[in-house]
Amino acid sequence: MTANIKYEIILYWSNEDQAFIAEVPELPGCAADGPTYQEAVANVEVVIREWIETAQELGRPIPVPRGRLLYA
């Protein structure tokens, strides 16, 4: 499923958490962390799949990926 993940991921370092944070703005509450960029991205890919699975189980809509968003 990794190839099907097309949501924008915002990745940044958090001094407070001492970890990289990966957030998916299009999926409310979807975020993960990790000690490296690679681990944060790998972790958020798992969370994206779980977010989608949970939404499907609850009958909630799943946002269509919009590509690059302009937050900055």
GUMARRO-674760 format. One record per atom (N, C-alpha, C, O): residue in one letter; residue number from 1; atom name; x, y, z. Coordinates in Angstrom, 1 decimal. Layout:
% GUMARRO-674760
+------+-----+------+--------+--------+--------+
! code ! pos ! site !      u !      v !      w !
+------+-----+------+--------+--------+--------+
!    A ! NUM !   CA !      X !      Y !      Z !
...
+------+-----+------+--------+--------+--------+
//
This chain:
% GUMARRO-674760
+------+-----+------+--------+--------+--------+
! code ! pos ! site !      u !      v !      w !
+------+-----+------+--------+--------+--------+
!    M !   1 !    N !    0.8 !   -1.2 !    0.0 !
!    M !   1 !   CA !    0.0 !    0.0 !    0.0 !
!    M !   1 !    C !    0.8 !    1.3 !    0.0 !
!    M !   1 !    O !    0.3 !    2.3 !   -0.3 !
!    T !   2 !    N !    2.1 !    1.2 !    0.3 !
!    T !   2 !   CA !    3.0 !    2.4 !    0.4 !
!    T !   2 !    C !    2.9 !    3.1 !   -0.9 !
!    T !   2 !    O !    2.9 !    4.4 !   -0.9 !
!    A !   3 !    N !    2.9 !    2.5 !   -2.0 !
!    A !   3 !   CA !    2.8 !    3.1 !   -3.3 !
!    A !   3 !    C !    1.5 !    3.9 !   -3.5 !
!    A !   3 !    O !    1.5 !    4.9 !   -4.3 !
!    N !   4 !    N !    0.5 !    3.5 !   -2.8 !
!    N !   4 !   CA !   -0.8 !    4.2 !   -2.9 !
!    N !   4 !    C !   -0.9 !    5.4 !   -2.0 !
!    N !   4 !    O !   -1.9 !    6.1 !   -2.1 !
!    I !   5 !    N !    0.0 !    5.6 !   -1.1 !
!    I !   5 !   CA !   -0.1 !    6.8 !   -0.2 !
!    I !   5 !    C !    0.4 !    8.0 !   -1.0 !
!    I !   5 !    O !    1.5 !    8.2 !   -1.3 !
!    K !   6 !    N !   -0.6 !    8.9 !   -1.2 !
!    K !   6 !   CA !   -0.3 !   10.1 !   -2.0 !
!    K !   6 !    C !   -0.7 !   11.4 !   -1.2 !
!    K !   6 !    O !   -0.7 !   12.4 !   -1.8 !
!    Y !   7 !    N !   -0.8 !   11.2 !    0.1 !
!    Y !   7 !   CA !   -1.1 !   12.4 !    0.9 !
!    Y !   7 !    C !    0.2 !   13.2 !    1.2 !
!    Y !   7 !    O !    1.2 !   12.6 !    1.3 !
!    E !   8 !    N !    0.0 !   14.5 !    1.3 !
!    E !   8 !   CA !    1.2 !   15.3 !    1.6 !
!    E !   8 !    C !    1.6 !   15.0 !    3.1 !
!    E !   8 !    O !    0.7 !   14.9 !    3.9 !
!    I !   9 !    N !    2.9 !   14.9 !    3.3 !
!    I !   9 !   CA !    3.4 !   14.7 !    4.7 !
!    I !   9 !    C !    4.3 !   15.8 !    5.0 !
!    I !   9 !    O !    5.2 !   16.2 !    4.3 !
!    I !  10 !    N !    4.0 !   16.5 !    6.1 !
!    I !  10 !   CA !    4.9 !   17.6 !    6.6 !
!    I !  10 !    C !    5.8 !   17.0 !    7.7 !
!    I !  10 !    O !    5.3 !   16.4 !    8.6 !
!    L !  11 !    N !    7.1 !   17.1 !    7.5 !
!    L !  11 !   CA !    8.1 !   16.5 !    8.3 !
!    L !  11 !    C !    8.9 !   17.6 !    9.0 !
!    L !  11 !    O !    9.5 !   18.5 !    8.3 !
!    Y !  12 !    N !    9.1 !   17.6 !   10.3 !
!    Y !  12 !   CA !    9.9 !   18.6 !   11.0 !
!    Y !  12 !    C !   10.5 !   18.1 !   12.3 !
!    Y !  12 !    O !   10.0 !   17.1 !   12.8 !
!    W !  13 !    N !   11.5 !   18.7 !   12.8 !
!    W !  13 !   CA !   12.1 !   18.3 !   14.0 !
!    W !  13 !    C !   11.4 !   19.0 !   15.2 !
!    W !  13 !    O !   11.1 !   20.2 !   15.1 !
!    S !  14 !    N !   11.1 !   18.3 !   16.2 !
!    S !  14 !   CA !   10.5 !   18.9 !   17.4 !
!    S !  14 !    C !   11.5 !   18.9 !   18.6 !
!    S !  14 !    O !   11.9 !   17.8 !   19.0 !
!    N !  15 !    N !   11.9 !   20.0 !   19.0 !
!    N !  15 !   CA !   12.8 !   20.1 !   20.2 !
!    N !  15 !    C !   12.2 !   19.6 !   21.4 !
!    N !  15 !    O !   12.8 !   18.9 !   22.2 !
!    E !  16 !    N !   10.9 !   19.9 !   21.5 !
!    E !  16 !   CA !   10.1 !   19.5 !   22.7 !
!    E !  16 !    C !   10.1 !   17.9 !   22.8 !
!    E !  16 !    O !   10.2 !   17.4 !   23.9 !
!    D !  17 !    N !    9.8 !   17.3 !   21.7 !
!    D !  17 !   CA !    9.7 !   15.8 !   21.7 !
!    D !  17 !    C !   11.1 !   15.1 !   21.4 !
!    D !  17 !    O !   11.2 !   13.9 !   21.6 !
!    Q !  18 !    N !   12.1 !   15.9 !   21.0 !
!    Q !  18 !   CA !   13.3 !   15.3 !   20.6 !
!    Q !  18 !    C !   13.2 !   14.2 !   19.5 !
!    Q !  18 !    O !   13.7 !   13.1 !   19.6 !
!    A !  19 !    N !   12.3 !   14.5 !   18.5 !
!    A !  19 !   CA !   12.0 !   13.5 !   17.5 !
!    A !  19 !    C !   11.6 !   14.3 !   16.2 !
!    A !  19 !    O !   11.2 !   15.5 !   16.3 !
!    F !  20 !    N !   11.6 !   13.6 !   15.1 !
!    F !  20 !   CA !   11.0 !   14.1 !   13.9 !
!    F !  20 !    C !    9.5 !   13.8 !   13.9 !
!    F !  20 !    O !    9.1 !   12.7 !   14.3 !
!    I !  21 !    N !    8.7 !   14.8 !   13.5 !
!    I !  21 !   CA !    7.3 !   14.7 !   13.5 !
!    I !  21 !    C !    6.8 !   14.6 !   12.1 !
!    I !  21 !    O !    7.3 !   15.5 !   11.3 !
!    A !  22 !    N !    6.0 !   13.7 !   11.7 !
!    A !  22 !   CA !    5.4 !   13.6 !   10.4 !
!    A !  22 !    C !    3.9 !   13.8 !   10.5 !
!    A !  22 !    O !    3.2 !   13.0 !   11.2 !
!    E !  23 !    N !    3.4 !   14.8 !    9.9 !
!    E !  23 !   CA !    1.9 !   15.1 !   10.0 !
!    E !  23 !    C !    1.3 !   15.0 !    8.6 !
!    E !  23 !    O !    2.0 !   15.3 !    7.6 !
!    V !  24 !    N !    0.1 !   14.6 !    8.6 !
!    V !  24 !   CA !   -0.7 !   14.5 !    7.3 !
!    V !  24 !    C !   -1.9 !   15.4 !    7.4 !
!    V !  24 !    O !   -2.9 !   15.0 !    8.0 !
!    P !  25 !    N !   -1.8 !   16.6 !    6.9 !
!    P !  25 !   CA !   -2.8 !   17.6 !    7.1 !
!    P !  25 !    C !   -4.2 !   17.2 !    6.6 !
!    P !  25 !    O !   -5.2 !   17.7 !    7.2 !
!    E !  26 !    N !   -4.3 !   16.4 !    5.6 !
!    E !  26 !   CA !   -5.6 !   16.1 !    5.0 !
!    E !  26 !    C !   -6.3 !   15.0 !    5.8 !
!    E !  26 !    O !   -7.5 !   14.8 !    5.6 !
!    L !  27 !    N !   -5.6 !   14.4 !    6.7 !
!    L !  27 !   CA !   -6.3 !   13.3 !    7.5 !
!    L !  27 !    C !   -6.2 !   13.8 !    9.0 !
!    L !  27 !    O !   -5.2 !   13.6 !    9.6 !
!    P !  28 !    N !   -7.2 !   14.4 !    9.5 !
!    P !  28 !   CA !   -7.2 !   15.0 !   10.8 !
!    P !  28 !    C !   -6.7 !   14.0 !   11.9 !
!    P !  28 !    O !   -7.2 !   12.9 !   12.0 !
!    G !  29 !    N !   -5.7 !   14.5 !   12.7 !
!    G !  29 !   CA !   -5.2 !   13.7 !   13.8 !
!    G !  29 !    C !   -4.1 !   12.7 !   13.3 !
!    G !  29 !    O !   -3.6 !   12.0 !   14.2 !
!    C !  30 !    N !   -3.8 !   12.7 !   12.0 !
!    C !  30 !   CA !   -2.9 !   11.7 !   11.5 !
!    C !  30 !    C !   -1.5 !   12.2 !   11.6 !
!    C !  30 !    O !   -1.1 !   13.1 !   10.9 !
!    A !  31 !    N !   -0.7 !   11.6 !   12.5 !
!    A !  31 !   CA !    0.7 !   12.1 !   12.7 !
!    A !  31 !    C !    1.5 !   10.9 !   13.4 !
!    A !  31 !    O !    0.9 !   10.0 !   14.0 !
!    A !  32 !    N !    2.8 !   11.0 !   13.2 !
!    A !  32 !   CA !    3.7 !   10.0 !   13.9 !
!    A !  32 !    C !    5.0 !   10.7 !   14.1 !
!    A !  32 !    O !    5.2 !   11.8 !   13.6 !
!    D !  33 !    N !    5.8 !   10.0 !   14.8 !
!    D !  33 !   CA !    7.2 !   10.5 !   15.1 !
!    D !  33 !    C !    8.2 !    9.4 !   14.9 !
!    D !  33 !    O !    7.9 !    8.3 !   14.8 !
!    G !  34 !    N !    9.5 !    9.9 !   15.0 !
!    G !  34 !   CA !   10.6 !    8.9 !   15.0 !
!    G !  34 !    C !   11.9 !    9.6 !   15.2 !
!    G !  34 !    O !   12.0 !   10.8 !   15.0 !
!    P !  35 !    N !   12.9 !    8.9 !   15.6 !
!    P !  35 !   CA !   14.2 !    9.5 !   15.9 !
!    P !  35 !    C !   14.9 !   10.0 !   14.6 !
!    P !  35 !    O !   15.9 !   10.8 !   14.7 !
!    T !  36 !    N !   14.5 !    9.5 !   13.4 !
!    T !  36 !   CA !   15.1 !    9.9 !   12.2 !
!    T !  36 !    C !   14.0 !   10.3 !   11.2 !
!    T !  36 !    O !   12.9 !    9.9 !   11.4 !
!    Y !  37 !    N !   14.4 !   11.0 !   10.1 !
!    Y !  37 !   CA !   13.4 !   11.3 !    9.0 !
!    Y !  37 !    C !   12.8 !   10.0 !    8.5 !
!    Y !  37 !    O !   11.5 !    9.8 !    8.4 !
!    Q !  38 !    N !   13.6 !    9.0 !    8.3 !
!    Q !  38 !   CA !   13.2 !    7.7 !    7.7 !
!    Q !  38 !    C !   12.2 !    7.0 !    8.6 !
!    Q !  38 !    O !   11.2 !    6.5 !    8.1 !
!    E !  39 !    N !   12.5 !    7.0 !    9.9 !
!    E !  39 !   CA !   11.6 !    6.3 !   10.8 !
!    E !  39 !    C !   10.3 !    7.0 !   11.0 !
!    E !  39 !    O !    9.2 !    6.4 !   11.1 !
!    A !  40 !    N !   10.3 !    8.4 !   11.0 !
!    A !  40 !   CA !    9.1 !    9.1 !   11.1 !
!    A !  40 !    C !    8.2 !    8.9 !    9.9 !
!    A !  40 !    O !    7.0 !    8.8 !   10.0 !
!    V !  41 !    N !    8.8 !    8.9 !    8.7 !
!    V !  41 !   CA !    8.0 !    8.6 !    7.5 !
!    V !  41 !    C !    7.4 !    7.2 !    7.5 !
!    V !  41 !    O !    6.3 !    7.0 !    7.2 !
!    A !  42 !    N !    8.3 !    6.2 !    7.8 !
!    A !  42 !   CA !    7.8 !    4.8 !    7.9 !
!    A !  42 !    C !    6.7 !    4.7 !    8.9 !
!    A !  42 !    O !    5.7 !    4.0 !    8.6 !
!    N !  43 !    N !    6.8 !    5.4 !   10.0 !
!    N !  43 !   CA !    5.7 !    5.3 !   11.1 !
!    N !  43 !    C !    4.5 !    6.0 !   10.6 !
!    N !  43 !    O !    3.4 !    5.5 !   10.8 !
!    V !  44 !    N !    4.6 !    7.1 !    9.9 !
!    V !  44 !   CA !    3.3 !    7.8 !    9.5 !
!    V !  44 !    C !    2.7 !    7.0 !    8.3 !
!    V !  44 !    O !    1.4 !    7.1 !    8.2 !
!    E !  45 !    N !    3.4 !    6.2 !    7.5 !
!    E !  45 !   CA !    2.8 !    5.4 !    6.5 !
!    E !  45 !    C !    1.9 !    4.4 !    7.2 !
!    E !  45 !    O !    0.8 !    4.1 !    6.7 !
!    V !  46 !    N !    2.3 !    3.8 !    8.3 !
!    V !  46 !   CA !    1.5 !    2.8 !    9.0 !
!    V !  46 !    C !    0.3 !    3.5 !    9.6 !
!    V !  46 !    O !   -0.8 !    3.0 !    9.5 !
!    V !  47 !    N !    0.4 !    4.7 !   10.1 !
!    V !  47 !   CA !   -0.7 !    5.5 !   10.7 !
!    V !  47 !    C !   -1.7 !    5.9 !    9.6 !
!    V !  47 !    O !   -2.9 !    5.8 !    9.9 !
!    I !  48 !    N !   -1.2 !    6.2 !    8.4 !
!    I !  48 !   CA !   -2.1 !    6.6 !    7.3 !
!    I !  48 !    C !   -3.0 !    5.4 !    7.0 !
!    I !  48 !    O !   -4.2 !    5.5 !    6.9 !
!    R !  49 !    N !   -2.4 !    4.2 !    6.8 !
!    R !  49 !   CA !   -3.1 !    3.0 !    6.5 !
!    R !  49 !    C !   -4.2 !    2.7 !    7.6 !
!    R !  49 !    O !   -5.3 !    2.4 !    7.3 !
!    E !  50 !    N !   -3.8 !    2.8 !    8.9 !
!    E !  50 !   CA !   -4.7 !    2.6 !   10.0 !
!    E !  50 !    C !   -5.8 !    3.7 !   10.0 !
!    E !  50 !    O !   -7.0 !    3.3 !   10.3 !
!    W !  51 !    N !   -5.5 !    4.9 !    9.7 !
!    W !  51 !   CA !   -6.5 !    6.0 !    9.7 !
!    W !  51 !    C !   -7.5 !    5.6 !    8.6 !
!    W !  51 !    O !   -8.7 !    5.7 !    8.9 !
!    I !  52 !    N !   -7.1 !    5.2 !    7.5 !
!    I !  52 !   CA !   -8.0 !    4.9 !    6.4 !
!    I !  52 !    C !   -8.9 !    3.6 !    6.7 !
!    I !  52 !    O !  -10.1 !    3.6 !    6.5 !
!    E !  53 !    N !   -8.2 !    2.6 !    7.3 !
!    E !  53 !   CA !   -9.0 !    1.4 !    7.7 !
!    E !  53 !    C !  -10.0 !    1.7 !    8.7 !
!    E !  53 !    O !  -11.2 !    1.2 !    8.7 !
!    T !  54 !    N !   -9.7 !    2.6 !    9.7 !
!    T !  54 !   CA !  -10.7 !    3.0 !   10.8 !
!    T !  54 !    C !  -11.8 !    3.8 !   10.2 !
!    T !  54 !    O !  -13.0 !    3.5 !   10.5 !
!    A !  55 !    N !  -11.5 !    4.7 !    9.3 !
!    A !  55 !   CA !  -12.6 !    5.5 !    8.6 !
!    A !  55 !    C !  -13.5 !    4.6 !    7.8 !
!    A !  55 !    O !  -14.7 !    4.7 !    7.9 !
!    Q !  56 !    N !  -12.9 !    3.6 !    7.1 !
!    Q !  56 !   CA !  -13.8 !    2.6 !    6.4 !
!    Q !  56 !    C !  -14.7 !    1.8 !    7.3 !
!    Q !  56 !    O !  -15.9 !    1.7 !    7.0 !
!    E !  57 !    N !  -14.1 !    1.4 !    8.4 !
!    E !  57 !   CA !  -14.9 !    0.6 !    9.4 !
!    E !  57 !    C !  -16.0 !    1.4 !   10.0 !
!    E !  57 !    O !  -17.1 !    0.9 !   10.3 !
!    L !  58 !    N !  -15.8 !    2.7 !   10.2 !
!    L !  58 !   CA !  -16.8 !    3.6 !   10.8 !
!    L !  58 !    C !  -17.7 !    4.2 !    9.7 !
!    L !  58 !    O !  -18.7 !    4.9 !   10.1 !
!    G !  59 !    N !  -17.5 !    3.9 !    8.5 !
!    G !  59 !   CA !  -18.3 !    4.5 !    7.4 !
!    G !  59 !    C !  -18.1 !    5.9 !    7.2 !
!    G !  59 !    O !  -19.0 !    6.6 !    6.7 !
!    R !  60 !    N !  -16.9 !    6.4 !    7.6 !
!    R !  60 !   CA !  -16.6 !    7.9 !    7.4 !
!    R !  60 !    C !  -16.0 !    8.1 !    6.0 !
!    R !  60 !    O !  -15.3 !    7.2 !    5.5 !
!    P !  61 !    N !  -16.1 !    9.3 !    5.5 !
!    P !  61 !   CA !  -15.5 !    9.6 !    4.2 !
!    P !  61 !    C !  -13.9 !    9.6 !    4.3 !
!    P !  61 !    O !  -13.4 !   10.1 !    5.3 !
!    I !  62 !    N !  -13.3 !    9.2 !    3.3 !
!    I !  62 !   CA !  -11.8 !    9.3 !    3.2 !
!    I !  62 !    C !  -11.5 !   10.4 !    2.2 !
!    I !  62 !    O !  -11.8 !   10.3 !    1.0 !
!    P !  63 !    N !  -10.8 !   11.4 !    2.6 !
!    P !  63 !   CA !  -10.4 !   12.5 !    1.7 !
!    P !  63 !    C !   -9.6 !   12.0 !    0.5 !
!    P !  63 !    O !   -8.7 !   11.1 !    0.7 !
!    V !  64 !    N !   -9.9 !   12.5 !   -0.7 !
!    V !  64 !   CA !   -9.1 !   12.2 !   -1.9 !
!    V !  64 !    C !   -7.8 !   13.1 !   -1.7 !
!    V !  64 !    O !   -7.9 !   14.3 !   -1.5 !
!    P !  65 !    N !   -6.6 !   12.4 !   -1.9 !
!    P !  65 !   CA !   -5.4 !   13.2 !   -1.9 !
!    P !  65 !    C !   -5.4 !   14.4 !   -2.9 !
!    P !  65 !    O !   -5.7 !   14.2 !   -4.0 !
!    R !  66 !    N !   -5.0 !   15.5 !   -2.4 !
!    R !  66 !   CA !   -5.1 !   16.7 !   -3.3 !
!    R !  66 !    C !   -3.7 !   17.1 !   -3.8 !
!    R !  66 !    O !   -3.5 !   18.0 !   -4.6 !
!    G !  67 !    N !   -2.7 !   16.3 !   -3.4 !
!    G !  67 !   CA !   -1.3 !   16.7 !   -3.8 !
!    G !  67 !    C !   -0.7 !   17.7 !   -2.9 !
!    G !  67 !    O !   -1.1 !   17.9 !   -1.8 !
!    R !  68 !    N !    0.2 !   18.5 !   -3.5 !
!    R !  68 !   CA !    0.9 !   19.5 !   -2.7 !
!    R !  68 !    C !   -0.1 !   20.6 !   -2.2 !
!    R !  68 !    O !   -0.8 !   21.2 !   -3.0 !
!    L !  69 !    N !   -0.1 !   20.8 !   -0.9 !
!    L !  69 !   CA !   -0.9 !   21.9 !   -0.3 !
!    L !  69 !    C !    0.0 !   23.0 !    0.0 !
!    L !  69 !    O !    1.2 !   22.9 !    0.1 !
!    L !  70 !    N !   -0.6 !   24.2 !    0.1 !
!    L !  70 !   CA !    0.2 !   25.4 !    0.4 !
!    L !  70 !    C !    0.0 !   25.9 !    1.8 !
!    L !  70 !    O !   -1.0 !   26.6 !    2.1 !
!    Y !  71 !    N !    0.8 !   25.4 !    2.8 !
!    Y !  71 !   CA !    0.7 !   25.8 !    4.2 !
!    Y !  71 !    C !    1.7 !   26.9 !    4.5 !
!    Y !  71 !    O !    1.5 !   27.7 !    5.5 !
!    A !  72 !    N !    2.8 !   26.9 !    3.8 !
!    A !  72 !   CA !    3.9 !   27.8 !    4.2 !
!    A !  72 !    C !    3.8 !   29.1 !    3.5 !
!    A !  72 !    O !    4.6 !   30.0 !    3.7 !
+------+-----+------+--------+--------+--------+
//
